[in-house]
Amino acid sequence: MRVMLTVQMDTERANKAITDNKLPEIMKSALERLAPESAYFGAKDGVRTAFLVFDLKELSDIPVICEPFFQEMGAKVNIIPVMSQEDLQAGLSKRGG
């Protein structure tokens, strides 16, 4: 299932990770683990945020995906199912009527 993972990092913990040069390592590990089809980084609600779209193969993978962000970054994490334009068109065609 295609999902978007939004990771909002705690500012103090992210600042420390940057100072300690660990943030690049944390993000590289996450990107290798998730192999996202897209990855964007910016600010949301005034904090550093990663937006990653990837294929969630098993629901049981959620703890493995989220725990590093919780533990290392004190992050707020959201996972929501998302569709491509083609997925949306296919779903709408099933609507009938």
C-alpha distance (Angstrom), angle and dihedral (degrees) to the residues before:
residue distance angle dihedral
M1 . . .
R2 3.81 . .
V3 3.81 110.6 .
M4 3.77 138.2 172.3
L5 3.78 115.5 -132.8
T6 3.79 114.5 -157.8
V7 3.80 114.3 -165.1
Q8 3.81 116.1 -169.8
M9 3.79 107.8 -169.5
D10 3.78 124.7 -145.7
T11 3.82 104.9 -111.0
E12 3.82 97.3 -134.9
R13 3.81 93.5 46.3
A14 3.82 91.8 45.3
N15 3.82 91.0 48.3
K16 3.81 89.6 52.5
A17 3.82 91.3 47.1
I18 3.81 89.3 52.1
T19 3.82 92.8 47.0
D20 3.81 90.5 47.9
N21 3.84 90.0 45.7
K22 3.83 90.3 -122.2
L23 3.81 100.0 117.9
P24 3.82 93.8 77.4
E25 3.82 89.3 50.5
I26 3.82 92.8 47.9
M27 3.81 92.7 49.4
K28 3.82 93.8 43.4
S29 3.81 90.4 52.7
A30 3.81 91.6 48.6
L31 3.80 93.0 47.9
E32 3.80 91.9 48.8
R33 3.82 90.9 48.5
L34 3.81 95.5 46.7
A35 3.82 101.6 33.6
P36 3.82 90.4 -155.1
E37 3.79 121.2 -155.0
S38 3.81 85.8 -139.5
A39 3.79 135.8 10.7
Y40 3.79 126.6 -172.3
F41 3.78 131.6 176.1
G42 3.77 129.5 -158.8
A43 3.78 143.7 111.2
K44 3.80 125.2 -61.4
D45 3.78 122.5 175.6
G46 3.80 87.4 -2.4
V47 3.82 97.1 -60.1
R48 3.79 136.1 99.2
T49 3.77 108.1 -87.6
A50 3.80 136.3 -173.9
F51 3.82 120.3 -155.2
L52 3.81 111.7 -161.9
V53 3.81 126.4 177.9
F54 3.79 114.2 -163.0
D55 3.80 145.0 142.2
L56 3.81 111.7 -88.1
K57 3.78 101.8 -153.5
E58 3.82 99.2 -176.6
L59 3.80 131.2 16.4
S60 3.79 87.1 -137.2
D61 3.84 87.3 67.3
I62 3.81 91.4 69.9
P63 3.84 95.9 89.1
V64 3.81 91.8 48.8
I65 3.80 89.6 50.1
C66 3.81 98.3 44.2
E67 3.81 105.6 34.9
P68 3.83 96.8 72.4
F69 3.82 89.4 54.8
F70 3.81 92.2 46.7
Q71 3.79 94.6 45.8
E72 3.80 101.6 37.7
M73 3.80 101.5 32.1
G74 3.81 105.4 23.1
A75 3.80 83.5 -127.5
K76 3.77 133.0 175.9
V77 3.80 106.4 -130.6
N78 3.80 130.8 -162.9
I79 3.79 127.8 -177.9
I80 3.79 118.8 -168.1
P81 3.80 130.6 172.2
V82 3.82 112.1 -113.9
M83 3.80 136.0 -173.6
S84 3.75 135.1 -145.8
Q85 3.79 119.1 -128.2
E86 3.80 88.6 -99.2
D87 3.82 91.3 52.3
L88 3.79 90.4 50.8
Q89 3.81 92.5 50.0
A90 3.81 91.1 48.8
G91 3.80 90.9 49.6
L92 3.79 93.0 48.0
S93 3.80 91.0 49.8
K94 3.83 88.6 58.7
R95 3.79 91.2 55.4
G96 3.77 95.4 87.5
G97 3.79 126.6 -158.6
